[in-house]
């Protein structure tokens, strides 16, 4: 929990003081932004900033739910088949190297 708290502090400081620079984390940054926005909404702030916070929460909650479902599927795969669960990512990696993906320009 100490490490989780440290990551939360890192993300909150980044969001508050370095908002113009790119984030140094991904999912932790998303959940931190959700919590900051929820705090703003719960604090009873009205107006443009509350509307923006509510809009961001609606957009980001989908990413958090998808991430959580992916984690749950990975955990289930590890429980059901502890050795074979590492096979699928390796196979997908190989396919990504040999797949030919065409660009919209036809190249």
C-alpha positions as CSV (number, residue, x, y, z in Angstrom):
1,X,0.0,0.0,0.0
2,X,3.0,2.3,0.5
3,X,3.9,1.9,-3.1
4,X,0.3,2.5,-4.2
5,X,0.3,5.7,-2.2
6,X,3.6,6.8,-3.7
7,X,2.2,6.3,-7.2
8,X,-0.9,8.2,-6.3
9,X,1.1,11.2,-5.0
10,X,3.3,11.1,-8.1
11,X,0.2,11.2,-10.3
12,X,-1.6,13.9,-8.3
13,X,1.4,16.2,-8.3
14,X,1.8,15.7,-12.0
15,X,-1.9,16.4,-12.7
16,X,-1.9,19.5,-10.5
17,X,1.5,21.1,-11.2
18,X,2.7,19.7,-14.5
19,X,-0.6,19.3,-16.4
20,X,1.0,20.5,-19.7
21,X,3.7,17.8,-19.8
22,X,2.9,14.2,-20.8
23,X,2.1,11.7,-18.0
24,X,4.7,9.4,-16.7
25,X,2.2,6.6,-16.0
26,X,-0.8,5.2,-17.8
27,X,-3.6,3.5,-15.8
28,X,-2.5,5.0,-12.5
29,X,-2.8,8.4,-14.1
30,X,-6.3,7.6,-15.4
31,X,-7.5,6.5,-12.0
32,X,-5.9,9.5,-10.3
33,X,-7.7,11.9,-12.7
34,X,-11.0,10.1,-12.1
35,X,-10.5,10.6,-8.3
36,X,-9.6,14.2,-8.7
37,X,-12.6,14.8,-10.9
38,X,-14.9,13.0,-8.5
39,X,-13.5,15.1,-5.6
40,X,-14.3,18.2,-7.6
41,X,-17.8,17.0,-8.4
42,X,-18.5,15.9,-4.7
43,X,-17.1,19.2,-3.4
44,X,-20.2,20.8,-5.1
45,X,-18.3,23.0,-7.5
46,X,-20.7,24.3,-10.2
47,X,-20.0,25.6,-13.6
48,X,-17.7,24.8,-16.5
49,X,-15.0,23.0,-14.5
50,X,-17.6,20.6,-12.9
51,X,-19.1,19.9,-16.3
52,X,-15.6,19.1,-17.7
53,X,-14.8,16.9,-14.7
54,X,-18.1,15.0,-15.2
55,X,-17.4,14.6,-18.9
56,X,-13.8,13.3,-18.2
57,X,-15.1,10.8,-15.7
58,X,-17.6,9.4,-18.1
59,X,-14.9,8.9,-20.8
60,X,-12.3,7.5,-18.5
61,X,-14.4,5.1,-16.5
62,X,-14.8,2.9,-19.7
63,X,-11.0,2.5,-19.9
64,X,-10.8,1.6,-16.2
65,X,-13.6,-1.0,-16.6
66,X,-12.0,-2.5,-19.7
67,X,-8.6,-2.7,-17.9
68,X,-10.2,-4.4,-14.9
69,X,-11.9,-6.9,-17.1
70,X,-8.6,-7.6,-18.9
71,X,-6.9,-8.1,-15.5
72,X,-9.7,-10.5,-14.4
73,X,-9.4,-12.5,-17.6
74,X,-5.6,-12.8,-17.2
75,X,-6.0,-13.8,-13.5
76,X,-8.5,-16.5,-14.5
77,X,-6.3,-17.8,-17.3
78,X,-3.4,-18.0,-14.8
79,X,-5.5,-20.0,-12.3
80,X,-7.0,-22.3,-14.9
81,X,-3.8,-22.9,-16.9
82,X,-0.7,-21.5,-15.1
83,X,1.8,-22.6,-17.8
84,X,-0.3,-22.2,-21.0
85,X,-1.5,-18.7,-20.2
86,X,2.0,-17.4,-21.3
87,X,1.5,-19.1,-24.7
88,X,-1.1,-16.7,-26.1
89,X,0.9,-13.5,-25.7
90,X,3.9,-15.1,-27.4
91,X,1.8,-16.3,-30.3
92,X,0.2,-12.9,-30.7
93,X,3.6,-11.3,-30.7
94,X,4.8,-13.6,-33.5
95,X,1.7,-12.8,-35.5
96,X,2.2,-9.1,-35.1
97,X,5.6,-9.4,-36.7
98,X,4.4,-11.3,-39.7
99,X,1.0,-9.6,-40.2
100,X,0.7,-7.3,-43.1
101,X,-1.3,-4.3,-42.2
102,X,-2.3,-2.0,-45.0
103,X,-2.4,1.7,-44.4
104,X,-5.4,3.8,-45.6
105,X,-3.2,5.1,-48.4
106,X,-2.8,1.6,-49.7
107,X,0.8,1.0,-48.6
